[in-house]
Amino acid sequence: MGQGKLLDNRIFEIHPPYLMRLNYIPEHWGSIEKFNQLIQKIKDDESNVAKLAIKQFGSIEKHTEAMKYNLEHFSDLMEQSKVLAKNKDEILQKNNDL
């Protein structure tokens, strides 16, 4: 993949169909507007995001697949996140005890 448009906007094209079904956006980000601001911030820093995605996932394609999975399972992941946040002190203490 060339250095020009590293993400080729593919990462952002997957959002709308999934996000319209998600009720967790306002709960997690505060509002649709705040979420849209996050997406715009990511778009504005596209080349850095692409570099990080490649570093973490090995390719933009693998990153896109991970994003699709995360969006398809967004509500479950957010519920798991809530449980972890609720139990973080206990989890951290167990980690420190090890």
N, CA, C and O of each residue as an XYZ file, in Angstrom:
392
protein
N       0.848     -1.168      0.000
C       0.000      0.000      0.000
C       0.893      1.230      0.000
O       1.861      1.289      0.759
N       0.589      2.201     -0.827
C       1.416      3.389     -0.957
C       1.332      4.286      0.252
O       0.481      4.096      1.122
N       2.211      5.263      0.308
C       2.257      6.175      1.440
C       1.199      7.268      1.350
O       0.960      7.969      2.334
N       0.550      7.432      0.177
C      -0.441      8.488      0.010
C      -1.582      8.349      0.989
O      -1.437      8.675      2.167
N      -2.678      7.884      0.530
C      -3.859      7.671      1.358
C      -3.762      6.281      1.974
O      -4.275      5.314      1.411
N      -3.114      6.179      3.113
C      -2.860      4.871      3.706
C      -4.137      4.120      4.041
O      -4.232      2.914      3.813
N      -5.105      4.821      4.575
C      -6.337      4.142      4.952
C      -7.335      4.093      3.811
O      -8.265      3.287      3.837
N      -7.156      4.936      2.819
C      -8.041      4.947      1.664
C      -9.500      5.058      2.104
O     -10.399      4.630      1.382
N      -9.733      5.619      3.260
C     -11.056      5.849      3.845
C     -11.857      4.574      4.084
O     -13.024      4.660      4.468
N     -11.279      3.403      3.872
C     -12.023      2.163      4.091
C     -12.439      2.002      5.544
O     -13.538      1.528      5.833
N     -11.562      2.398      6.454
C     -11.869      2.224      7.870
C     -13.110      3.017      8.271
O     -13.856      2.604      9.159
N     -13.328      4.152      7.617
C     -14.457      5.001      7.986
C     -15.724      4.625      7.242
O     -16.819      4.985      7.675
N     -15.605      3.921      6.151
C     -16.782      3.509      5.395
C     -17.558      2.420      6.108
O     -18.738      2.233      5.815
N     -16.943      1.692      7.034
C     -17.656      0.617      7.718
C     -18.493      1.124      8.880
O     -19.339      0.388      9.390
N     -18.284      2.343      9.307
C     -18.979      2.826     10.487
C     -20.489      3.025     10.331
O     -21.240      2.454     11.121
N     -20.973      3.797      9.362
C     -22.394      4.144      9.357
C     -23.375      2.982      9.445
O     -24.319      3.076     10.229
N     -23.218      1.887      8.691
C     -24.217      0.831      8.797
C     -24.299      0.218     10.192
O     -25.377     -0.162     10.649
N     -23.168      0.125     10.855
C     -23.161     -0.453     12.193
C     -23.637      0.555     13.231
O     -24.417      0.220     14.123
N     -23.177      1.755     13.111
C     -23.436      2.740     14.150
C     -24.897      3.134     14.245
O     -25.359      3.518     15.320
N     -25.621      3.051     13.168
C     -27.037      3.394     13.214
C     -27.813      2.443     14.125
O     -28.866      2.804     14.650
N     -27.293      1.231     14.311
C     -27.972      0.241     15.148
C     -27.543      0.304     16.603
O     -28.152     -0.356     17.444
N     -26.536      1.061     16.919
C     -25.954      1.005     18.252
C     -26.545      2.065     19.179
O     -26.530      3.257     18.873
N     -27.050      1.620     20.282
C     -27.595      2.541     21.280
C     -26.533      3.005     22.266
O     -26.779      3.901     23.074
N     -25.359      2.400     22.200
C     -24.332      2.687     23.189
C     -23.495      3.927     22.876
O     -22.712      4.367     23.717
N     -23.647      4.484     21.702
C     -22.825      5.646     21.350
C     -23.044      6.791     22.328
O     -22.073      7.274     22.912
N     -24.282      7.249     22.534
C     -24.450      8.354     23.495
C     -24.012      7.971     24.908
O     -23.449      8.791     25.633
N     -24.267      6.749     25.288
C     -23.893      6.309     26.633
C     -22.380      6.287     26.806
O     -21.868      6.693     27.849
N     -21.667      5.818     25.795
C     -20.220      5.672     25.908
C     -19.472      6.965     25.610
O     -18.511      7.297     26.304
N     -19.901      7.700     24.583
C     -19.189      8.909     24.177
C     -19.896     10.188     24.602
O     -19.349     11.277     24.423
N     -21.086     10.085     25.154
C     -21.816     11.266     25.607
C     -22.853     11.749     24.624
O     -23.921     12.206     25.032
N     -22.569     11.660     23.341
C     -23.526     12.065     22.317
C     -23.018     11.613     20.956
O     -21.844     11.281     20.791
N     -23.912     11.609     20.000
C     -23.524     11.295     18.630
C     -22.537     12.349     18.140
O     -21.577     12.026     17.441
N     -22.772     13.610     18.505
C     -21.886     14.701     18.091
C     -20.458     14.466     18.598
O     -19.501     14.658     17.848
N     -20.306     14.056     19.848
C     -18.965     13.788     20.393
C     -18.318     12.615     19.676
O     -17.114     12.620     19.421
N     -19.123     11.610     19.351
C     -18.592     10.475     18.612
C     -18.143     10.924     17.221
O     -17.072     10.531     16.757
N     -18.954     11.742     16.557
C     -18.583     12.264     15.239
C     -17.298     13.077     15.317
O     -16.487     13.041     14.392
N     -17.105     13.809     16.411
C     -15.870     14.568     16.598
C     -14.681     13.618     16.713
O     -13.611     13.888     16.167
N     -14.869     12.506     17.423
C     -13.813     11.497     17.530
C     -13.459     10.950     16.152
O     -12.280     10.848     15.810
N     -14.453     10.604     15.372
C     -14.213     10.076     14.030
C     -13.481     11.114     13.180
O     -12.559     10.775     12.437
N     -13.891     12.375     13.291
C     -13.225     13.430     12.516
C     -11.768     13.586     12.949
O     -10.885     13.784     12.115
N     -11.524     13.495     14.252
C     -10.156     13.603     14.764
C      -9.288     12.469     14.214
O      -8.127     12.680     13.864
N      -9.855     11.281     14.140
C      -9.125     10.132     13.585
C      -8.864     10.362     12.110
O      -7.760     10.109     11.627
N      -9.871     10.840     11.386
C      -9.685     11.124      9.960
C      -8.599     12.176      9.751
O      -7.786     12.064      8.834
N      -8.589     13.190     10.599
C      -7.599     14.259     10.480
C      -6.179     13.762     10.722
O      -5.225     14.343     10.206
N      -6.029     12.701     11.495
C      -4.713     12.138     11.813
C      -4.527     10.788     11.110
O      -3.880      9.884     11.640
N      -5.093     10.672      9.934
C      -5.160      9.425      9.203
C      -3.820      8.718      9.027
O      -3.736      7.506      9.227
N      -2.786      9.444      8.662
C      -1.502      8.777      8.401
C      -0.926      8.176      9.678
O      -0.360      7.083      9.640
N      -1.057      8.865     10.802
C      -0.565      8.323     12.064
C      -1.410      7.125     12.506
O      -0.873      6.131     12.996
N      -2.717      7.219     12.332
C      -3.611      6.111     12.674
C      -3.255      4.890     11.835
O      -3.219      3.770     12.343
N      -2.994      5.112     10.552
C      -2.636      4.005      9.668
C      -1.331      3.348     10.119
O      -1.228      2.121     10.128
N      -0.359      4.136     10.482
C       0.923      3.590     10.947
C       0.720      2.754     12.212
O       1.284      1.667     12.343
N      -0.080      3.264     13.129
C      -0.357      2.522     14.360
C      -1.125      1.236     14.077
O      -0.860      0.202     14.691
N      -2.080      1.300     13.146
C      -2.862      0.119     12.783
C      -1.964     -0.955     12.183
O      -2.088     -2.135     12.511
N      -1.071     -0.543     11.313
C      -0.146     -1.497     10.697
C       0.789     -2.078     11.749
O       1.076     -3.275     11.735
N       1.259     -1.243     12.651
C       2.150     -1.713     13.714
C       1.447     -2.750     14.598
O       2.035     -3.772     14.951
N       0.194     -2.480     14.948
C      -0.520     -3.378     15.854
C      -1.073     -4.615     15.153
O      -1.024     -5.711     15.712
N      -1.598     -4.458     13.943
C      -2.293     -5.563     13.285
C      -1.540     -6.169     12.105
O      -1.926     -7.226     11.607
N      -0.483     -5.521     11.655
C       0.297     -6.050     10.547
C      -0.117     -5.530      9.188
O       0.687     -5.529      8.255
N      -1.362     -5.086      9.058
C      -1.828     -4.534      7.789
C      -3.128     -3.767      8.035
O      -3.810     -3.973      9.039
N      -3.450     -2.889      7.102
C      -4.715     -2.155      7.180
C      -5.877     -3.129      7.039
O      -6.907     -2.964      7.692
N      -5.724     -4.128      6.204
C      -6.790     -5.099      5.995
C      -7.131     -5.834      7.292
O      -8.305     -6.009      7.620
N      -6.095     -6.267      8.033
C      -6.338     -6.957      9.307
C      -6.964     -6.005     10.321
O      -7.827     -6.405     11.102
N      -6.534     -4.761     10.310
C      -7.112     -3.766     11.203
C      -8.588     -3.542     10.869
O      -9.425     -3.454     11.767
N      -8.900     -3.451      9.589
C     -10.285     -3.260      9.166
C     -11.155     -4.429      9.601
O     -12.285     -4.229     10.046
N     -10.641     -5.644      9.479
C     -11.401     -6.816      9.925
C     -11.642     -6.764     11.438
O     -12.732     -7.093     11.906
N     -10.629     -6.352     12.193
C     -10.795     -6.226     13.646
C     -11.829     -5.163     13.979
O     -12.642     -5.342     14.886
N     -11.797     -4.050     13.241
C     -12.785     -2.982     13.462
C     -14.195     -3.482     13.164
O     -15.128     -3.197     13.915
N     -14.351     -4.221     12.079
C     -15.667     -4.772     11.736
C     -16.164     -5.670     12.859
O     -17.319     -5.576     13.275
N     -15.286     -6.541     13.347
C     -15.662     -7.438     14.443
C     -16.085     -6.634     15.673
O     -17.122     -6.906     16.279
N     -15.274     -5.649     16.028
C     -15.577     -4.837     17.210
C     -16.896     -4.101     17.063
O     -17.653     -3.996     18.028
N     -17.184     -3.591     15.879
C     -18.444     -2.887     15.670
C     -19.635     -3.846     15.687
O     -20.705     -3.503     16.189
N     -19.450     -5.031     15.144
C     -20.526     -6.026     15.159
C     -20.829     -6.491     16.579
O     -21.959     -6.879     16.875
N     -19.841     -6.457     17.450
C     -19.983     -6.928     18.830
C     -19.896     -5.772     19.830
O     -19.578     -5.979     21.001
N     -20.175     -4.574     19.367
C     -19.981     -3.371     20.167
C     -20.725     -3.426     21.500
O     -20.142     -3.147     22.548
N     -22.000     -3.780     21.465
C     -22.761     -3.766     22.710
C     -22.206     -4.766     23.723
O     -22.133     -4.461     24.913
N     -21.815     -5.956     23.265
C     -21.218     -6.948     24.168
C     -19.896     -6.445     24.734
O     -19.627     -6.601     25.925
N     -19.077     -5.846     23.886
C     -17.785     -5.320     24.340
C     -17.966     -4.192     25.347
O     -17.195     -4.083     26.301
N     -18.969     -3.358     25.146
C     -19.228     -2.270     26.088
C     -19.712     -2.815     27.430
O     -19.349     -2.284     28.480
N     -20.518     -3.856     27.404
C     -20.961     -4.482     28.652
C     -19.768     -5.084     29.390
O     -19.662     -4.952     30.610
N     -18.872     -5.744     28.657
C     -17.667     -6.304     29.276
C     -16.805     -5.192     29.856
O     -16.214     -5.346     30.925
N     -16.738     -4.083     29.153
C     -15.972     -2.931     29.620
C     -16.539     -2.391     30.931
O     -15.789     -2.030     31.837
N     -17.857     -2.339     31.023
C     -18.501     -1.871     32.256
C     -18.161     -2.780     33.429
O     -17.874     -2.301     34.527
N     -18.191     -4.091     33.202
C     -17.875     -5.056     34.259
C     -16.426     -4.876     34.701
O     -16.136     -4.864     35.897
N     -15.514     -4.736     33.734
C     -14.106     -4.531     34.083
C     -13.909     -3.230     34.852
O     -13.157     -3.192     35.826
N     -14.577     -2.170     34.422
C     -14.449     -0.883     35.112
C     -14.984     -0.990     36.541
O     -14.402     -0.443     37.478
N     -16.079     -1.689     36.686
C     -16.682     -1.857     38.006
C     -15.758     -2.640     38.943
O     -15.700     -2.368     40.143
N     -15.046     -3.604     38.386
C     -14.204     -4.488     39.192
C     -12.714     -4.159     39.094
O     -11.877     -4.965     39.501
N     -12.376     -2.981     38.558
C     -10.967     -2.683     38.292
C     -10.096     -2.699     39.548
O      -8.968     -3.190     39.504
N     -10.597     -2.175     40.657
C      -9.784     -2.165     41.873
C      -9.454     -3.580     42.326
O      -8.320     -3.874     42.703
N     -10.456     -4.453     42.284
C     -10.238     -5.843     42.667
C      -9.269     -6.536     41.701
O      -8.397     -7.294     42.126
N      -9.427     -6.274     40.421
C      -8.554     -6.874     39.409
C      -7.120     -6.386     39.598
O      -6.182     -7.183     39.560
N      -6.948     -5.080     39.802
C      -5.618     -4.533     40.022
C      -4.970     -5.079     41.287
O      -3.769     -5.349     41.311
N      -5.765     -5.241     42.333
C      -5.225     -5.787     43.586
C      -4.769     -7.223     43.383
O      -3.706     -7.605     43.871
N      -5.558     -8.026     42.670
C      -5.144     -9.401     42.389
C      -3.856     -9.425     41.590
O      -2.982    -10.259     41.830
N      -3.739     -8.503     40.632
C      -2.519     -8.409     39.839
C      -1.329     -8.043     40.720
O      -0.251     -8.618     40.568
N      -1.510     -7.094     41.638
C      -0.438     -6.695     42.541
C      -0.040     -7.824     43.476
O       1.131     -7.954     43.834
N      -1.019     -8.650     43.876
C      -0.747     -9.768     44.761
C       0.091    -10.846     44.084
O       0.798    -11.598     44.755
N       0.014    -10.921     42.776
C       0.791    -11.928     42.042
C       2.247    -11.543     42.086
O       3.089    -12.249     41.531
